[in-house]
Amino acid sequence: MKRSGPLKLVLMATAGVSLAACGQTEEQADGQVFIDKKQCVSAEQYSMNECTVAFNVAKEADKTSAPRYDSRRLCEDQHGQYTCVPVHEDNSSAISYFVPLAAGYFIANATQGLSDWKYRVRPLYPDRERRHFYTGGGHVLDLDLSSGGRSARIPKKATAKLPKPSKVQTRTSVASRGGFGSRSSSSSSRSSGRSYGG
C-alpha cells in the first residue's frame, strides 16, 4: 500500500473538547495520547525504546485501521479539509481510496492487562471540527484536559482485538451510520452519561 503524500501525525487540536464523566458503565482502557514519538519521549512516561515501538505499532495499525473512503470529498466531509490523502494499493498508479491522516496515537497503560504493544496502541482520527477523536473503529476518545491534554481513555473493547482492514465507505454507507464514529459515540454517551461541550 502506498500513500501519495507523507504519512505524518498532525497536531491534535484540543481546544473545545470537554468531557464530564458520570456513572460509567462501559469498561474503559486508561492511557495517554501523543502526537508523535518526540512528544512521547519528552513526557518521560516511557523509555525511548518503548516510544519507538509504540510509534511503529501505530504506523502499522494506521495502514489497516484508518477509515477508508471512495472520494476525497467524502473523507473530508467526515474528518475536515486538507486531512485526507489518497492511497495506491499494490504500487498501482490508480487511487484505491482516501484516508484521513492520524491526529495522534493512544497508548493504554500497562496496568490494563495488555502486554502486547499491538493491543495497547491505537491511532486516532479527528471529526471534521477536530472536537472529538476516534479510533479507526469509531470508538470515541475521552480526553482529560486537566492533565495537560495527555491522559485519556477509550472503550476497552477497542483494544480487545487487532484492527481489521477497514472497508471502503461510500456516501450511502456513511449516511446509514450517521457519519464516522456516530454509532459508537452515541452509544458511549448513553451508556456512560457523558456530555460533550465546547
N, C-alpha and C positions, 0 to 999 in steps of 0.2 A: 504494500500500500504506500503510495507516495502522495504527500500533500504538496500542492503548488503554493509554496509560501512557508516560511519557517514556523515550526511548532514552538510557541513560546507561551509561558504562563503570563497573562496580562494582569495588571494591578487590579485587585479586587476593591471596588468602592464599597465602603462600609457605611457611609452616611445614609441615614434614613432607615436603617434596619434596626428595629427594636422588637424585643420579644418579651412577653410576660408569660411565664410558665406557672401553671397551677393544676394540681390533680392529674399528673401524667399517668396514663395507663399503659402506653406503649413502651416497651423496653428500649432504652437508648444506649448508644455507644458514645462515651465521652472521649474527647481528644483535642487536638489543636489544628489550626488552619495556617498554612504558609503559602506565600505566593511563589516562592522559588527556593532552591537549595540554600542560597546565601542567607535568606531570612531564617531558615531552619537552623543553620549553624550558629548564627548570631544570637538566637534565642537561648542557646546553651541548655536546651532541654534534651537534645540528642547529640551524639558524637558526630564528627564529620563523616565517618563511615556509615552510620545509621541514616543520616540525612541523604547521603548519596544513594544508598539502597532505596530509601523511600521515594526519592525523586525519580529514580529509574523505574521503579514499580508503577508510579503514577503515569509516566510517559507511555509505558507498555499498556496499562489499563485504558488510557485515553484512546489508543488505537482501535480498541474494540468497543468501549463503553460510551464514547461520545455520541450524542444524539445525531442521527443522520437524516438529511432532508433532500428531496429531489430537486430543490432550487435554492439559490442564494436568498431570494426574496422571502421564501417561507422560513428559512433558517433565521434570517434577521428579524422577521416578524416575531419570532419566539425569543431571541437572545440579544437583540439590539443591533444597530447599524455598525458596520465595519467589524463585526465579531466573528464572521463566518469565512471559512476558506474551502476551496474545492479539494476533493480527494480523487486521485487517479489510482485505480487498482491495477495490479499486475503490470505495472510500468506502461500502461496504456496512455495514449495522448488524450483520450476522451475522458471527460469528467464523469465520475461514477455517482458522486453525491457531494453534499456540502455538510460541514460540521462546524460547531462553534469552537473557538479557542478556549481552552481551560482557563478559568479565572484564578485557580489556586488548587491546593490539594489538602485533604483531611487525613490526619494520622490518628487512628484510635490509640488510646493509652494501652500499654501492655497489660494493665490490670483488667482489661475487658475479657481476658481469657483467649485472646487471639495471638498465637505465637508466630504465625506465618505473616510476613510483611504483605503478601498478596491479598490477605483479608483485611489488614489494618489500614491500607492506604486506598483512598478514592479521589479521583479528580473531581473538580466542581465546575459547574456551568451556571452562568447567570440567566435571569429572566431579562426581558427587554429593557426594563427600567433599572436593572442592576440593584434591585432592592432585596431580592431573595436569590439564594444559590442552592443548587441541587446536584445530586449525584447523577450519573448517566441514566440511572433507572428512575429518575424523577423524585427521589426522596429529598425532602426539604432539609436544609441545614439550619440548626439553631445556633446563632452566633451571640456570644456574651460580650457585649461592648464594654462592660465594666472592667474587663480584664485586658483592655487594650486591643480587643478585636481578634484575639487568637484562640481563646477557649471556645469550644463548640461541641455540638453533639448531632448525631444523625440516628435515625432508627436503626437498631442493632441488626434488623433483617437485611439492611443494605450491605452489611459486612458478612452475612451468613454464607454466601456463596460467591464464587468468582463471576464477574460480569460476563454475560454472553454478548456476542456481536449484536449491535443494535440493528433493527430493521429500518430500511429507508422509508421515511414518512412522507406522505403526500398531504396536500391541503385537506383532503377528506378525512384521513386518519387523525390528523392533528385536531380538526374540528370535532371529531367524535369523542375525543377525550377532554375537550375543553381547553386545549393548549398544553404545552410542555409542563409537566410537573403538577398539573391541576388536580388530578385524582389523588395523588399521594399527599399533596399539601392540604387538600380539603379534608381528607380522612384523618390526617395527622392533627389538624386543628380541632376537628370534632372530638378525637379521642383524648387529646391532651388538654383541651381548654385554652390553647394558646391564642393570642391575638397579635396581629401584626399592625404596626403603626408606622408613621413616618411621613 
